[in-house]
Amino acid sequence: MKKLISAALVVTMLAGSLVGCSKSAENTGSSAASEVAIEATSESTDSEAATKEATKEAVAWKVGLIDPGPYNATSGPLFAQLELTINALNGTFTYVTMESNSAEATINAVKNLIAADVDAIILSNQALKYGCMAEVADLCEESEVYWSMFWTKIVEGEPNYEACMNKKYFVSTTFEDDVESAYFCTSTLGKLGVKNICEIGFPSGNTTGDMRDAGINKALDEFGMKLLAAERDETVTRSAEGGAIAGSRFLSSYPEMDGIVVAGMSQYVLSGLVETLKSQKKGIDDIQVAAIDFHEFQKEYLEEGYLDAIIGGHIEGPTYSAILIANRINGTSLSEEPMLIQDNFIKLSSKEEAERWDEYVAEDGYIYSPEEIANCLVVNNPDFNLEVFQKMIDDYSLEDIVARR
């Protein structure tokens, strides 16, 4: 991963003690025409040694991933936990990069992972976002490669559902209640007396974005608020600079605005937005802000009052994918049918809650220990079944993490 190659990011991760069970990846080279897999290597640690005996009978396997790019507070802990999970399940992993954000690049990345002789592929929402899910499903089926997605909801009756659910090698997809996530943010502002909001959100027609817009509209109706404008251009919504641009536009065009909902991509835009509010001397009582997707400075923003609530922490989905795939590869499938898994968000409304997240997750980058993950293989733990797995999913919360740690 690029975040593991960059010296500056390595320092950042070491400072935060990311992943008690650390990994490293070395780029073996790539070109615009043909990406080359980045093989990940493992370093032996005490926590890995503790699970070595438990996993000695488990089948060795390799999973392919797409490089998420530079570290941020959402993808960083997610991939740290996923790498730990794969290792604890007696697996290895390899990364490829995408040369662009497009259907063609997604398909090429999947082809390169298949060429790297992986047993399984775990994708984010690329196939849904760029409209190539059927092609990915066909590629994996033809190559007999198991695959799963996270942050991706597929709906019965729609083409993507049919493209996946009838395939032998499609294992699962995990998703969140994105109506609830946006409702939480917008209703938080409503409870604070906000009446006129602007939104930073997803492009129209995006499944996740449409669900979040539904949550915003629900809260608008309930609290008698008005949506003045929305910034949906991805060239703006995926950088701190873009957050500053959107914030400046909102402030200059809508003087009556008293609230902003960042309905996703907060890890990119929130810092720019907050700095704009500060620079234009909009105090904490002038503009209320709530956001989706965790940010590295969320504790400071909550403490200062420039952020009123944030929802995120949805980093567990690909770990659930890996558990399902590993058990299937070991001949102990938890479900013979593909699983559609709704996992949980974590809500933070105070500096104290953000501090707990930092202490128990952000500083070392994992939500489940190697021992806990190893016990999610039936060959290691015959008592692990679909009911136990579902309880694991249902229990996920900040309180659950703290109690287990």
C-alpha positions as CSV (number, residue, x, y, z in Angstrom):
1,M,0.0,0.0,0.0
2,K,1.1,3.5,-0.8
3,K,0.5,4.5,2.9
4,L,3.0,1.8,3.9
5,I,5.6,2.9,1.3
6,S,5.5,6.7,2.1
7,A,8.1,7.5,4.7
8,A,6.0,10.3,6.0
9,L,3.0,8.1,6.4
10,V,5.0,5.4,8.1
11,V,6.0,7.9,10.7
12,T,2.3,8.8,11.1
13,M,1.3,5.2,11.6
14,L,4.1,4.4,14.0
15,A,3.2,7.5,16.0
16,G,-0.3,6.2,16.2
17,S,0.8,2.6,16.8
18,L,-1.3,1.4,13.9
19,V,-1.9,-2.4,14.0
20,G,-0.3,-4.3,16.8
21,C,0.2,-6.9,14.1
22,S,2.1,-4.8,11.5
23,K,2.4,-5.6,7.8
24,S,4.5,-4.1,5.0
25,A,4.0,-4.0,1.3
26,E,6.6,-3.5,-1.5
27,N,5.6,-2.2,-4.9
28,T,7.1,-4.5,-7.5
29,G,6.4,-2.0,-10.3
30,S,3.5,-1.0,-12.4
31,S,2.7,0.8,-15.7
32,A,-0.3,2.6,-17.1
33,A,-1.1,-0.3,-19.4
34,S,-0.6,-3.1,-16.9
35,E,-0.7,-2.9,-13.2
36,V,1.5,-5.3,-11.2
37,A,0.4,-6.7,-7.9
38,I,2.0,-5.4,-4.7
39,E,2.9,-8.4,-2.6
40,A,2.4,-8.0,1.1
41,T,4.9,-9.6,3.5
42,S,4.4,-10.4,7.1
43,E,6.5,-9.6,10.1
44,S,6.4,-12.0,12.9
45,T,4.9,-10.5,16.1
46,D,3.9,-11.8,19.5
47,S,0.2,-11.5,18.6
48,E,0.7,-13.5,15.4
49,A,2.7,-16.2,17.3
50,A,-0.3,-16.5,19.7
51,T,-2.5,-17.6,16.9
52,K,0.0,-19.7,15.0
53,E,-0.9,-22.9,16.8
54,A,-4.6,-22.3,16.4
55,T,-4.4,-21.8,12.6
56,K,-2.0,-24.7,11.8
57,E,-4.8,-26.7,10.3
58,A,-6.3,-23.9,8.3
59,V,-5.9,-23.8,4.6
60,A,-3.4,-21.1,3.3
61,W,-5.0,-18.6,0.9
62,K,-4.4,-15.3,-0.8
63,V,-6.7,-12.3,-1.1
64,G,-6.5,-9.5,-3.5
65,L,-7.2,-5.9,-2.5
66,I,-7.2,-2.5,-4.3
67,D,-4.8,0.1,-2.8
68,P,-6.9,2.7,-1.1
69,G,-4.2,5.4,-1.4
70,P,-2.8,7.7,1.3
71,Y,-3.8,7.0,4.9
72,N,-7.0,8.7,6.3
73,A,-9.0,8.2,9.4
74,T,-11.6,6.0,7.6
75,S,-9.6,3.7,5.2
76,G,-6.5,3.5,7.5
77,P,-8.0,1.6,10.4
78,L,-10.2,-0.4,8.0
79,F,-7.2,-1.8,6.1
80,A,-5.1,-2.2,9.2
81,Q,-7.8,-4.4,10.7
82,L,-8.3,-6.2,7.4
83,E,-4.6,-7.1,7.0
84,L,-4.6,-8.3,10.6
85,T,-7.7,-10.4,10.0
86,I,-6.3,-12.0,6.8
87,N,-3.1,-12.9,8.6
88,A,-5.0,-14.4,11.6
89,L,-7.1,-16.5,9.2
90,N,-3.9,-18.0,7.7
91,G,-4.0,-15.8,4.7
92,T,-1.8,-13.4,2.8
93,F,-2.7,-10.4,0.7
94,T,-1.7,-8.5,-2.3
95,Y,-2.6,-5.1,-3.6
96,V,-3.0,-3.5,-7.0
97,T,-3.5,0.2,-7.8
98,M,-6.2,1.7,-10.1
99,E,-4.9,4.0,-12.8
100,S,-8.1,6.1,-12.7
101,N,-11.5,6.2,-11.2
102,S,-13.5,4.4,-13.8
103,A,-15.2,1.1,-14.8
104,E,-12.3,0.2,-17.1
105,A,-9.7,0.7,-14.3
106,T,-11.8,-1.3,-11.9
107,I,-12.0,-4.2,-14.3
108,N,-8.3,-4.0,-15.1
109,A,-7.5,-4.1,-11.4
110,V,-9.6,-7.2,-10.9
111,K,-8.0,-8.9,-13.9
112,N,-4.5,-8.1,-12.5
113,L,-5.5,-9.6,-9.1
114,I,-6.7,-12.7,-10.8
115,A,-3.5,-12.9,-12.7
116,A,-1.6,-12.7,-9.4
117,D,-3.2,-16.0,-8.6
118,V,-5.4,-14.9,-5.7
119,D,-8.0,-17.1,-4.2
120,A,-10.4,-14.3,-3.3
121,I,-10.9,-10.5,-3.9
122,I,-12.4,-8.0,-1.5
123,L,-13.5,-4.8,-3.1
124,S,-14.9,-1.5,-1.8
125,N,-17.7,0.1,-3.7
126,Q,-15.8,0.6,-7.0
127,A,-17.9,-1.9,-9.0
128,L,-21.1,-0.2,-7.9
129,K,-19.8,3.3,-8.2
130,Y,-18.5,2.9,-11.8
131,G,-21.2,0.6,-13.0
132,C,-19.2,-2.6,-13.7
133,M,-20.5,-5.0,-11.1
134,A,-21.8,-7.6,-13.7
135,E,-18.4,-7.6,-15.4
136,V,-16.6,-8.1,-12.1
137,A,-19.0,-10.9,-11.2
138,D,-18.4,-12.7,-14.5
139,L,-14.6,-12.3,-14.3
140,C,-14.5,-13.9,-10.8
141,E,-17.0,-16.6,-11.8
142,E,-15.0,-17.6,-14.8
143,S,-11.7,-17.6,-12.8
144,E,-13.2,-19.4,-9.8
145,V,-12.2,-16.6,-7.5
146,Y,-14.3,-15.9,-4.5
147,W,-15.2,-12.2,-4.0
148,S,-16.9,-9.9,-1.7
149,M,-17.7,-6.1,-1.4
150,F,-18.0,-3.6,1.4
151,W,-19.7,-0.2,1.6
152,T,-22.0,-1.6,-1.1
153,K,-25.7,-2.3,-1.0
154,I,-27.4,-4.3,-3.7
155,V,-31.2,-4.3,-3.9
156,E,-33.4,-7.2,-5.0
157,G,-35.0,-6.6,-8.4
158,E,-32.1,-4.4,-9.6
159,P,-29.6,-5.7,-12.2
160,N,-26.6,-5.6,-9.8
161,Y,-28.5,-7.9,-7.5
162,E,-29.2,-10.4,-10.2
163,A,-25.6,-10.2,-11.5
164,C,-24.2,-11.2,-8.1
165,M,-26.7,-13.4,-6.3
166,N,-26.8,-16.2,-8.9
167,K,-23.0,-16.6,-8.9
168,K,-21.3,-19.5,-7.1
169,Y,-18.2,-17.4,-6.2
170,F,-20.0,-14.3,-4.9
171,V,-19.7,-14.6,-1.1
172,S,-21.1,-11.4,0.4
173,T,-21.5,-7.6,0.5
174,T,-21.6,-5.4,3.6
175,F,-23.3,-2.1,3.8
176,E,-24.7,0.4,6.4
177,D,-28.0,2.1,7.1
178,D,-27.2,5.3,5.2
179,V,-30.7,6.7,5.6
180,E,-30.0,6.6,9.4
181,S,-26.5,8.0,9.1
182,A,-27.7,11.2,7.3
183,Y,-30.8,11.4,9.5
184,F,-28.5,11.3,12.6
185,C,-26.5,14.2,11.3
186,T,-29.3,16.4,10.1
187,S,-31.5,15.7,13.1
188,T,-28.6,16.6,15.4
189,L,-28.6,20.1,13.7
190,G,-32.4,20.3,14.0
191,K,-32.3,19.6,17.7
192,L,-29.8,22.6,17.9
193,G,-32.3,24.9,16.3
194,V,-30.8,25.0,12.8
195,K,-33.2,26.0,10.1
196,N,-31.2,26.5,6.9
197,I,-28.6,24.0,5.8
198,C,-26.3,23.3,3.0
199,E,-25.0,19.8,2.1
200,I,-21.7,18.3,0.8
201,G,-22.8,15.0,-0.7
202,F,-22.6,12.4,-3.3
203,P,-23.6,12.7,-7.0
204,S,-27.2,12.1,-7.7
205,G,-27.9,8.5,-8.8
206,N,-25.4,7.0,-6.4
207,T,-27.1,4.4,-4.2
208,T,-25.4,5.5,-1.0
209,G,-25.9,9.1,-1.8
210,D,-29.6,8.6,-2.6
211,M,-30.1,6.9,0.8
212,R,-28.3,9.7,2.6
213,D,-30.4,12.3,0.8
214,A,-33.5,10.4,2.0
215,G,-32.2,10.6,5.6
216,I,-31.6,14.3,5.2
217,N,-35.1,14.9,3.8
218,K,-36.6,12.9,6.6
219,A,-35.0,15.2,9.2
220,L,-35.8,18.4,7.1
221,D,-39.5,17.5,7.3
222,E,-39.4,16.5,10.9
223,F,-37.6,19.7,12.1
224,G,-39.0,22.2,9.6
225,M,-35.6,22.9,8.1
226,K,-34.7,24.0,4.5
227,L,-31.9,22.7,2.2
228,L,-30.4,25.7,0.5
229,A,-27.8,24.1,-1.7
230,A,-25.7,20.9,-2.2
231,E,-22.2,20.5,-3.5
232,R,-21.9,17.1,-5.3
233,D,-19.0,17.5,-7.6
234,E,-16.4,14.8,-6.8
235,T,-13.6,17.0,-8.0
236,V,-14.6,19.3,-5.0
237,T,-15.7,16.7,-2.4
238,R,-12.6,14.6,-2.2
239,S,-10.0,17.0,-0.8
240,A,-9.5,19.5,2.0
241,E,-9.2,22.2,-0.6
242,G,-12.6,21.3,-2.0
243,G,-14.1,21.5,1.5
244,A,-12.7,25.1,1.8
245,I,-14.1,25.9,-1.7
246,A,-17.6,24.5,-0.8
247,G,-17.6,26.3,2.5
248,S,-16.7,29.6,1.0
249,R,-19.4,29.3,-1.7
250,F,-22.0,28.5,0.9
251,L,-21.1,31.4,3.1
252,S,-21.0,33.9,0.3
253,S,-24.2,32.8,-1.4
254,Y,-26.4,31.9,1.6
255,P,-26.0,34.3,4.5
256,E,-29.0,32.8,6.1
257,M,-27.2,29.4,6.3
258,D,-26.8,28.2,9.9
259,G,-25.9,24.5,9.4
260,I,-23.9,22.2,7.1
261,V,-24.2,18.5,6.7
262,V,-21.2,16.7,5.3
263,A,-23.0,13.6,4.0
264,G,-19.8,11.6,3.3
265,M,-16.1,12.2,2.5
266,S,-15.5,14.0,5.7
267,Q,-12.1,12.4,5.9
268,Y,-11.2,14.6,2.9
269,V,-13.3,17.8,3.1
270,L,-13.9,18.4,6.8
271,S,-10.5,20.1,7.6
272,G,-10.8,22.5,4.7
273,L,-14.4,23.3,5.7
274,V,-13.5,24.0,9.4
275,E,-10.5,26.2,8.4
276,T,-12.8,28.2,6.2
277,L,-15.3,28.8,9.0
278,K,-12.4,29.9,11.3
279,S,-10.9,32.2,8.6
280,Q,-14.2,33.8,7.9
281,K,-14.7,34.3,11.6
282,K,-17.8,32.1,11.7
283,G,-17.9,31.1,15.4
284,I,-19.2,27.9,16.9
285,D,-22.6,29.5,17.5
286,D,-23.0,30.7,13.9
287,I,-22.7,27.5,11.8
288,Q,-23.4,24.0,13.2
289,V,-21.8,21.1,11.5
290,A,-22.5,17.3,11.5
291,A,-20.6,14.8,9.3
292,I,-20.4,11.2,8.0
293,D,-17.0,9.4,7.9
294,F,-14.4,9.7,10.6
295,H,-11.7,12.4,10.5
296,E,-8.3,12.4,12.1
297,F,-9.0,15.7,13.9
298,Q,-12.6,15.0,14.9
299,K,-11.8,15.0,18.6
300,E,-10.3,18.5,18.3
301,Y,-13.2,19.8,16.2
302,L,-15.8,18.4,18.7
303,E,-13.9,19.9,21.6
304,E,-13.6,23.3,19.9
305,G,-17.3,23.3,18.9
306,Y,-16.8,23.4,15.1
307,L,-18.2,19.9,14.9
308,D,-21.4,18.9,16.7
309,A,-21.6,15.2,15.7
310,I,-19.9,12.7,13.4
311,I,-20.9,9.2,12.4
312,G,-18.5,6.6,11.0
313,G,-16.3,3.8,12.3
314,H,-17.8,1.5,9.6
315,I,-14.5,-0.3,9.2
316,E,-15.6,-3.8,10.1
317,G,-17.3,-4.8,6.8
318,P,-14.3,-6.3,5.0
319,T,-13.2,-8.2,8.1
320,Y,-16.6,-9.9,8.0
321,S,-16.0,-10.6,4.3
322,A,-12.6,-12.2,5.1
323,I,-14.2,-14.4,7.8
324,L,-16.8,-15.7,5.4
325,I,-14.4,-16.3,2.6
326,A,-11.8,-18.1,4.8
327,N,-14.4,-20.5,6.2
328,R,-15.7,-21.2,2.7
329,I,-12.1,-21.9,1.4
330,N,-11.7,-24.2,4.4
331,G,-14.8,-26.2,3.5
332,T,-16.8,-24.9,6.6
333,S,-19.1,-22.3,5.0
334,L,-21.2,-20.4,7.4
335,S,-23.8,-19.9,4.6
336,E,-24.2,-21.7,1.3
337,E,-26.0,-18.6,-0.1
338,P,-24.4,-15.2,-0.6
339,M,-24.9,-13.0,2.4
340,L,-26.1,-9.3,2.4
341,I,-24.8,-8.0,5.7
342,Q,-25.9,-4.7,7.3
343,D,-23.1,-3.6,9.7
344,N,-23.1,-0.8,12.2
345,F,-21.9,2.8,12.3
346,I,-20.5,4.4,15.4
347,K,-21.8,7.8,16.5
348,L,-19.7,10.4,18.3
349,S,-21.3,13.5,19.8
350,S,-18.7,14.6,22.3
351,K,-14.9,15.0,22.8
352,E,-15.0,12.2,25.4
353,E,-16.5,9.7,22.9
354,A,-14.0,10.7,20.3
355,E,-11.2,10.2,22.9
356,R,-12.4,6.6,23.5
357,W,-12.4,5.9,19.8
358,D,-8.8,7.2,19.5
359,E,-7.7,5.3,22.6
360,Y,-9.1,1.9,21.6
361,V,-9.0,2.0,17.8
362,A,-7.3,4.9,16.1
363,E,-4.0,4.6,18.0
364,D,-3.3,0.9,17.1
365,G,-5.7,0.4,14.3
366,Y,-7.7,-2.7,15.2
367,I,-11.2,-3.5,16.5
368,Y,-10.7,-7.3,16.8
369,S,-7.6,-9.0,18.1
370,P,-5.8,-11.8,16.2
371,E,-7.0,-14.3,18.8
372,E,-10.6,-13.2,18.3
373,I,-10.3,-13.5,14.5
374,A,-8.6,-16.9,14.6
375,N,-11.6,-18.2,16.6
376,C,-13.9,-17.2,13.7
377,L,-12.5,-20.1,11.7
378,V,-14.6,-23.3,12.3
379,V,-11.5,-25.4,11.9
380,N,-10.1,-23.6,15.0
381,N,-13.3,-23.2,16.9
382,P,-16.1,-25.7,16.1
383,D,-18.6,-23.6,18.2
384,F,-18.3,-20.7,15.7
385,N,-21.4,-20.7,13.5
386,L,-23.7,-18.3,11.7
387,E,-25.6,-17.4,14.9
388,V,-22.3,-16.5,16.7
389,F,-21.2,-14.6,13.6
390,Q,-24.4,-12.6,13.4
391,K,-24.1,-11.7,17.1
392,M,-20.6,-10.4,16.4
393,I,-22.0,-8.2,13.7
394,D,-24.9,-7.0,15.8
395,D,-22.7,-6.2,18.9
396,Y,-20.3,-3.9,17.0
397,S,-20.3,-0.5,18.8
398,L,-17.8,1.7,20.7
399,E,-19.0,0.1,23.9
400,D,-18.4,-3.4,22.5
401,I,-14.9,-2.5,21.4
402,V,-14.0,-1.0,24.8
403,A,-15.5,-4.0,26.7
404,R,-13.5,-6.6,24.6
405,R,-10.3,-4.6,24.8
